[in-house]
């Protein structure tokens, strides 16, 4: 009898759902965009009820397209945008404020106070994370500070807080399961990286009651069933934050394997096995807890990858659609010395400067829109090298190959430039949907559809491997220009 897995992918720009069979064939798909709410420059919110209702719609759409009913499912796997946070009423399920999205700078001032008081050192020591408004903890603190009566209600046990995975599971299970798992919890700036539990010292200093937070279960746990919402006791058998799900979906199960996701943001993930690794500018976190084994990862996040293409399309109107960037960028041999550094909401890893702002430099009267488009595409490549260089600097760690995923990797020019600038092969898988497939394959492993990790590793196939073609001198020279341009984003912000 055919076994089916439903995958839930709640991202930043859209909610999606997939249905696959045990051979990982896609049978059904649903997708719907999420409304982006910008209360002021640098702030970004989502309506939590829209997230929930939209996710239900796309799950039903995927099941309809697959031609199956919920009771035919074997398992459900979930992945989600991480670091985004919200607070809701325990009794009614009503959010007391919008979800504050990972990229939002609502809580810059709160984080700066923590850093100025030296509390930031304790945060980094316990969580491995560089204190930043990117993470969920300061977002929760901001909501409690800015919604009247919220702190008092939280202390009374009337409010719950969590990331998107917790919100969706809580609703899918009919408010029965209030849970998360290590890959999401480790990105909150509240989880102790050594104990894999909420850190009481951090909670006390941040004034976040522990009972507000969900229980941390293994990533392949039984998180409850969807019976309350779909009428079938199908287990939610996997839960992973989107980037760790991408690492899993790329079959990067061994220590030292690396993937880069080109999504709205860009994220480099390195499997570090059983030991956290803390290179300068990058952050260690939990990769997953699977079959009783906790694995760590090192991560580097840049805020603007696909977001840069959206900016070219929607705000500058230089392209009609993001995929057009390849054709336009390929019409010129190079960017003619133009660099675009997309620090729209500051710089993340490895620089971590929230005050930085975007710049375009190196223009002359010969510069045209093709050069700007190519510079935008090249910015994705240079930011990735920033992360890779930070990972290998001062260590014996080497990256022999970069596995890539995300919508942008359909762009052959991007992948070739990435191989050229890094000087290592770039492997694009046949299935570029590594994130959602990571969650679904883990759900299959958790419920016995798949025997072990070796079986899953055998399912990974390369579509194309891009080999470096550029000389190292030329690549290093181009990258040196990028580093100069990147520094201007910081100087400009200070000067302003």
Secondary structure, 3 states (H helix, E strand, C coil): CCCEEEEEEECCCEEEEEEEECCCCEEEEEEEECCCECCCCCCCEECHHHHHHHHHHHHHHHHHHHCCCHHHEEEEEEEECCCCEEEEECCCCCECCCEECCCCCCCHHHHHHHHHCCHHHHHHHHHCCCCCCCCHHHHHHHHHHHCCCHHHHHHCCCEEEECHHHHHHHHHCCCCCCEEEHHHHCCCCCEECCCCEECHHHHHHHCCCHHHCCEEECCCCCCCECHHHHCCCCEEEEEEEHHHHHHHHCCCCCCCCEEEEECCCEEEEEEEECCCCCCCCCEEEEEEEECCEEEEEEEEEECCCHHHHHHHHHHCCCCCCCCHHHHHHCCCCCCCCCEEECCCCCECCCCCECCCCCEEECCCCCCCHHHHHHHHHHHHHHHHHHHHHHHHCCCCCCCCEEEEECHHHHCHHHHHHHHHHHCCEEEEECCCCHHHHHHHHHHHHHCCCCCCHHHHHHHCCEEEEECCCCCHHHHHHHHHHHHHHHHHHHHHHHHC
